[in-house]
Amino acid sequence: MRNTIDKITRDLNNIELRDTLDYVVMALLDTQNQIIKASGIMEVVKREEEAKAKIRELRMRKVSNE
């Protein structure tokens, strides 16, 4: 990824602009990684809630069978 960013910014003569663009791209990549992690965490939370609901259902069945 670093090489791709360098290829894009290599032709820019303005060093400040190149550095700014580099910073923006890196920030976007970091944001993308955080979103991916958050979506993974949300999936885990969803599965956990589903498991808890199934456990509650099984407990209710057990109580009603007794």
C-alpha positions, -999 to 999 in steps of 0.1 A, spaced: 0 0 0 29 23 8 42 19 -27 8 27 -43 6 59 -23 41 68 -33 33 62 -70 3 85 -68 21 113 -50 55 110 -68 45 134 -96 34 161 -73 59 189 -72 45 206 -41 60 187 -11 34 202 13 6 190 -10 22 156 -13 26 153 25 -10 164 30 -24 139 5 -2 112 20 -16 120 55 -52 120 42 -48 86 25 -33 71 56 -61 85 78 -87 70 54 -70 36 56 -70 38 94 -107 47 94 -114 18 70 -96 -6 94 -115 8 124 -148 3 105 -139 -33 96 -130 -40 133 -162 -24 145 -183 -44 121 -166 -76 134 -173 -66 170 -210 -59 161 -213 -94 146 -199 -109 178 -224 -89 199 -252 -100 176 -242 -137 179 -239 -133 217 -274 -118 219 -288 -147 198 -271 -172 221 -285 -155 252 -320 -156 237 -317 -193 229 -305 -200 265 -335 -181 279 -358 -201 256 -343 -234 267 -347 -224 304 -383 -214 298 -390 -248 282 -373 -266 311 -394 -247 336 -426 -253 318 -418 -291 315 -412 -294 353 
